[in-house]
Amino acid sequence: MTNLTLDKLSNGIAFFDGYCAEVEVEFVSSTHSKIAQFLDKYETVQLVSAWSDTFLMKVYGSGEKEVKQLCAIIEEDYNVLSVEIVSLSEV
């Protein structure tokens, strides 16, 4: 008889971790302090790259609906001009 371990049981199983959206966010003001405040406010958002006042970010959530709702909330932020989802995929 063999001992079952978590590693043996999970061998070949793909675990679902959630969704990730790549999002372009255009800011009214893109000073370092404003961007730092924005990233502190939204814990599931990660900065990828920046051009002038437009930033490419990754937004994480447990489902597609949650990611889209978070993008809608971000779009209502006082310092945000626009939010565009570039891609959305499972991670």
MDTraj code that builds the backbone (N, CA, C; nanometers):
import mdtraj as md
import numpy as np

residues = "MET THR ASN LEU THR LEU ASP LYS LEU SER ASN GLY ILE ALA PHE PHE ASP GLY TYR CYS ALA GLU VAL GLU VAL GLU PHE VAL SER SER THR HIS SER LYS ILE ALA GLN PHE LEU ASP LYS TYR GLU THR VAL GLN LEU VAL SER ALA TRP SER ASP THR PHE LEU MET LYS VAL TYR GLY SER GLY GLU LYS GLU VAL LYS GLN LEU CYS ALA ILE ILE GLU GLU ASP TYR ASN VAL LEU SER VAL GLU ILE VAL SER LEU SER GLU VAL".split()
xyz = np.array([
    [0.0831, -0.1176, 0.0000],
    [0.0000, 0.0000, 0.0000],
    [0.0881, 0.1246, 0.0000],
    [0.0543, 0.2214, -0.0843],
    [0.1335, 0.3441, -0.0918],
    [0.0680, 0.4544, -0.0102],
    [0.1521, 0.5420, 0.0385],
    [0.1018, 0.6562, 0.1143],
    [0.0565, 0.7661, 0.0186],
    [-0.0632, 0.8166, 0.0420],
    [-0.1129, 0.9264, -0.0402],
    [-0.0659, 1.0585, 0.0194],
    [-0.0084, 1.1413, -0.0648],
    [0.0324, 1.2743, -0.0209],
    [-0.0399, 1.3762, -0.1075],
    [-0.0369, 1.5002, -0.0631],
    [-0.1000, 1.6060, -0.1406],
    [-0.0363, 1.6166, -0.2784],
    [0.0941, 1.6013, -0.2853],
    [0.1631, 1.6069, -0.4141],
    [0.1159, 1.4958, -0.5079],
    [0.1001, 1.3758, -0.4543],
    [0.0548, 1.2636, -0.5369],
    [-0.0897, 1.2831, -0.5815],
    [-0.1735, 1.3326, -0.4888],
    [-0.3143, 1.3542, -0.5218],
    [-0.3333, 1.4653, -0.6250],
    [-0.2477, 1.5669, -0.6185],
    [-0.2653, 1.6806, -0.7096],
    [-0.1890, 1.6652, -0.8402],
    [-0.1165, 1.5579, -0.8569],
    [-0.0404, 1.5349, -0.9791],
    [-0.1326, 1.5335, -1.1009],
    [-0.1077, 1.6219, -1.1951],
    [-0.1860, 1.6275, -1.3177],
    [-0.3135, 1.7090, -1.3088],
    [-0.3400, 1.7657, -1.1927],
    [-0.4609, 1.8468, -1.1762],
    [-0.4239, 1.9938, -1.1911],
    [-0.4968, 2.0653, -1.2759],
    [-0.4755, 2.2093, -1.2928],
    [-0.5697, 2.2834, -1.1986],
    [-0.5132, 2.3567, -1.1044],
    [-0.5942, 2.4308, -1.0087],
    [-0.6307, 2.5672, -1.0648],
    [-0.7525, 2.6110, -1.0405],
    [-0.8013, 2.7396, -1.0879],
    [-0.7636, 2.8467, -0.9865],
    [-0.6952, 2.9518, -1.0321],
    [-0.6521, 3.0596, -0.9438],
    [-0.7323, 3.1869, -0.9623],
    [-0.8041, 3.2021, -1.0715],
    [-0.8819, 3.3230, -1.0943],
    [-0.8582, 3.3811, -1.2314],
    [-0.8846, 3.5102, -1.2425],
    [-0.8715, 3.5803, -1.3702],
    [-0.7762, 3.6974, -1.3570],
    [-0.7176, 3.7345, -1.4687],
    [-0.6293, 3.8501, -1.4756],
    [-0.6646, 3.9295, -1.6010],
    [-0.6829, 4.0593, -1.5834],
    [-0.7079, 4.1473, -1.6973],
    [-0.5897, 4.2415, -1.7127],
    [-0.5438, 4.2587, -1.8361],
    [-0.4492, 4.3652, -1.8642],
    [-0.5329, 4.4862, -1.9005],
    [-0.5078, 4.5974, -1.8331],
    [-0.5933, 4.7142, -1.8425],
    [-0.5082, 4.8381, -1.8668],
    [-0.5513, 4.9231, -1.9612],
    [-0.4891, 5.0544, -1.9798],
    [-0.5685, 5.1547, -1.8980],
    [-0.4994, 5.2250, -1.8090],
    [-0.5622, 5.3248, -1.7240],
    [-0.4996, 5.4603, -1.7555],
    [-0.5838, 5.5571, -1.7907],
    [-0.5358, 5.6927, -1.8183],
    [-0.5716, 5.7805, -1.6990],
    [-0.4708, 5.8477, -1.6460],
    [-0.4884, 5.9300, -1.5266],
    [-0.4949, 6.0786, -1.5603],
    [-0.5660, 6.1537, -1.4773],
    [-0.5684, 6.3003, -1.4873],
    [-0.4305, 6.3523, -1.4500],
    [-0.3780, 6.3020, -1.3393],
    [-0.2463, 6.3417, -1.2898],
    [-0.1675, 6.2162, -1.2593],
    [-0.0475, 6.2063, -1.3143],
    [0.0307, 6.0841, -1.2956],
    [0.1584, 6.1098, -1.2160],
    [0.1488, 6.1943, -1.1135],
    [0.2644, 6.2142, -1.0262],
    [0.2913, 6.0857, -0.9496],
    [0.4140, 6.0718, -0.9045],
    [0.4525, 5.9503, -0.8319],
    [0.3618, 5.9269, -0.7114],
    [0.3321, 6.0319, -0.6371],
    [0.2494, 6.0156, -0.5170],
    [0.1063, 5.9743, -0.5520],
    [0.0500, 6.0281, -0.6607],
    [-0.0870, 5.9914, -0.7007],
    [-0.0940, 5.8455, -0.7438],
    [0.0067, 5.7995, -0.8183],
    [0.0088, 5.6594, -0.8632],
    [0.0304, 5.5671, -0.7428],
    [0.1169, 5.6059, -0.6498],
    [0.1406, 5.5259, -0.5296],
    [0.0123, 5.5146, -0.4469],
    [-0.0612, 5.6236, -0.4312],
    [-0.1886, 5.6212, -0.3591],
    [-0.2890, 5.5291, -0.4284],
    [-0.2925, 5.5359, -0.5609],
    [-0.3832, 5.4518, -0.6388],
    [-0.3509, 5.3044, -0.6160],
    [-0.2235, 5.2666, -0.6263],
    [-0.1832, 5.1267, -0.6107],
    [-0.2059, 5.0785, -0.4669],
    [-0.1899, 5.1663, -0.3690],
    [-0.2173, 5.1292, -0.2292],
    [-0.3656, 5.1032, -0.2074],
    [-0.4497, 5.1780, -0.2776],
    [-0.5950, 5.1660, -0.2615],
    [-0.6475, 5.0343, -0.3188],
    [-0.5923, 4.9929, -0.4319],
    [-0.6391, 4.8728, -0.5010],
    [-0.5345, 4.7627, -0.4891],
    [-0.5514, 4.6741, -0.3918],
    [-0.4523, 4.5706, -0.3621],
    [-0.4391, 4.4645, -0.4709],
    [-0.5416, 4.4483, -0.5537],
    [-0.5363, 4.3445, -0.6575],
    [-0.4917, 4.4006, -0.7918],
    [-0.4313, 4.5199, -0.7902],
    [-0.3839, 4.5842, -0.9129],
    [-0.2318, 4.5911, -0.9076],
    [-0.1698, 4.5561, -1.0210],
    [-0.0242, 4.5560, -1.0302],
    [0.0179, 4.6396, -1.1503],
    [0.1116, 4.7311, -1.1312],
    [0.1627, 4.8154, -1.2395],
    [0.2558, 4.7344, -1.3283],
    [0.2356, 4.7432, -1.4612],
    [0.3198, 4.6711, -1.5562],
    [0.4132, 4.7680, -1.6273],
    [0.3583, 4.8754, -1.6857],
    [0.4402, 4.9744, -1.7560],
    [0.3653, 5.1067, -1.7638],
    [0.4385, 5.2114, -1.8062],
    [0.3781, 5.3448, -1.8102],
    [0.4254, 5.4225, -1.9323],
    [0.3331, 5.5021, -1.9857],
    [0.3627, 5.5972, -2.0915],
    [0.2917, 5.7266, -2.0539],
    [0.3637, 5.8299, -2.0302],
    [0.3044, 5.9609, -2.0006],
    [0.1971, 5.9475, -1.8923],
    [0.0688, 5.9706, -1.9245],
    [-0.0392, 5.9606, -1.8264],
    [-0.1181, 5.8307, -1.8383],
    [-0.0749, 5.7384, -1.9245],
    [-0.1434, 5.6107, -1.9445],
    [-0.0553, 5.4974, -1.8920],
    [-0.1162, 5.4093, -1.8141],
    [-0.0431, 5.3005, -1.7495],
    [-0.1066, 5.1671, -1.7851],
    [-0.0223, 5.0655, -1.8090],
    [-0.0695, 4.9291, -1.8297],
    [-0.0620, 4.8589, -1.6949],
    [-0.1746, 4.8033, -1.6511],
    [-0.1818, 4.7384, -1.5214],
    [-0.2472, 4.6026, -1.5348],
    [-0.2205, 4.5171, -1.4377],
    [-0.2879, 4.3877, -1.4281],
    [-0.3842, 4.3957, -1.3115],
    [-0.5082, 4.3515, -1.3368],
    [-0.6127, 4.3505, -1.2346],
    [-0.6509, 4.2044, -1.2121],
    [-0.6439, 4.1602, -1.0874],
    [-0.6715, 4.0206, -1.0536],
    [-0.8033, 4.0077, -0.9792],
    [-0.8735, 3.8966, -1.0016],
    [-0.9979, 3.8685, -0.9316],
    [-1.0297, 3.7213, -0.9378],
    [-1.1289, 3.6795, -0.8575],
    [-1.1637, 3.5379, -0.8522],
    [-1.2474, 3.4934, -0.9719],
    [-1.3079, 3.5887, -1.0419],
    [-1.3880, 3.5564, -1.1590],
    [-1.3908, 3.6714, -1.2574],
    [-1.4377, 3.6437, -1.3763],
    [-1.4452, 3.7450, -1.4815],
    [-1.5317, 3.8628, -1.4371],
    [-1.6443, 3.8321, -1.3741],
    [-1.7361, 3.9365, -1.3288],
    [-1.6701, 4.0270, -1.2250],
    [-1.5971, 3.9682, -1.1325],
    [-1.5297, 4.0469, -1.0293],
    [-1.4245, 4.1393, -1.0897],
    [-1.3488, 4.0906, -1.1865],
    [-1.2465, 4.1730, -1.2519],
    [-1.3125, 4.2910, -1.3235],
    [-1.4212, 4.2650, -1.3949],
    [-1.4905, 4.3729, -1.4662],
    [-1.5514, 4.4736, -1.3696],
    [-1.6033, 4.4258, -1.2555],
    [-1.6584, 4.5174, -1.1548],
    [-1.5484, 4.6049, -1.0955],
    [-1.4332, 4.5476, -1.0704],
    [-1.3213, 4.6252, -1.0174],
    [-1.2756, 4.7297, -1.1187],
    [-1.2740, 4.6939, -1.2466],
    [-1.2378, 4.7913, -1.3510],
    [-1.3382, 4.9064, -1.3543],
    [-1.4656, 4.8765, -1.3355],
    [-1.5687, 4.9811, -1.3319],
    [-1.5493, 5.0721, -1.2104],
    [-1.5127, 5.0152, -1.0971],
    [-1.4854, 5.0942, -0.9767],
    [-1.3635, 5.1834, -0.9986],
    [-1.2598, 5.1275, -1.0591],
    [-1.1387, 5.2050, -1.0882],
    [-1.1716, 5.3218, -1.1798],
    [-1.2583, 5.2983, -1.2788],
    [-1.2938, 5.4036, -1.3742],
    [-1.3616, 5.5214, -1.3054],
    [-1.4272, 5.4968, -1.1914],
    [-1.4947, 5.6032, -1.1172],
    [-1.4000, 5.6793, -1.0241],
    [-1.2750, 5.6343, -1.0126],
    [-1.1781, 5.7015, -0.9267],
    [-1.1591, 5.8457, -0.9731],
    [-1.1454, 5.9375, -0.8787],
    [-1.1376, 6.0803, -0.9121],
    [-1.0195, 6.1156, -1.0014],
    [-0.9120, 6.0388, -0.9983],
    [-0.7925, 6.0702, -1.0762],
    [-0.7850, 5.9920, -1.2076],
    [-0.8890, 5.9180, -1.2448],
    [-0.8862, 5.8331, -1.3642],
    [-0.9747, 5.8924, -1.4740],
    [-0.9156, 5.9078, -1.5939],
    [-0.9925, 5.9548, -1.7100],
    [-1.0623, 5.8390, -1.7809],
    [-0.9888, 5.7283, -1.7995],
    [-1.0496, 5.6149, -1.8705],
    [-0.9804, 5.4836, -1.8325],
    [-1.0560, 5.3747, -1.8521],
    [-1.0063, 5.2388, -1.8269],
    [-1.0484, 5.1546, -1.9461],
    [-0.9527, 5.0832, -2.0038],
    [-0.9827, 4.9950, -2.1173],
    [-0.9224, 4.8580, -2.0911],
    [-1.0056, 4.7536, -2.0952],
    [-0.9558, 4.6179, -2.0784],
    [-0.8938, 4.5737, -2.2109],
    [-0.7637, 4.5423, -2.2060],
    [-0.6898, 4.4988, -2.3248],
    [-0.7044, 4.3483, -2.3436],
    [-0.6963, 4.2738, -2.2332],
    [-0.7122, 4.1287, -2.2394],
    [-0.7635, 4.0780, -2.1056],
    [-0.8281, 3.9626, -2.1096],
    [-0.8829, 3.9000, -1.9899],
    [-0.8639, 3.7498, -2.0040],
    [-0.7994, 3.6879, -1.9044],
    [-0.7721, 3.5449, -1.9153],
    [-0.7681, 3.4798, -1.7780],
    [-0.7803, 3.3471, -1.7772],
    [-0.7668, 3.2703, -1.6543],
    [-0.6186, 3.2602, -1.6202],
    [-0.5909, 3.2570, -1.4898],
    [-0.4516, 3.2391, -1.4454],
    [-0.4399, 3.1170, -1.3590],
])
top = md.Topology()
chain = top.add_chain()
for i, resn in enumerate(residues, 1):
    res = top.add_residue(resn, chain, resSeq=i)
    for name in ("N", "CA", "C"):
        top.add_atom(name, md.element.get_by_symbol(name[0]), res)
traj = md.Trajectory(xyz[None], top)
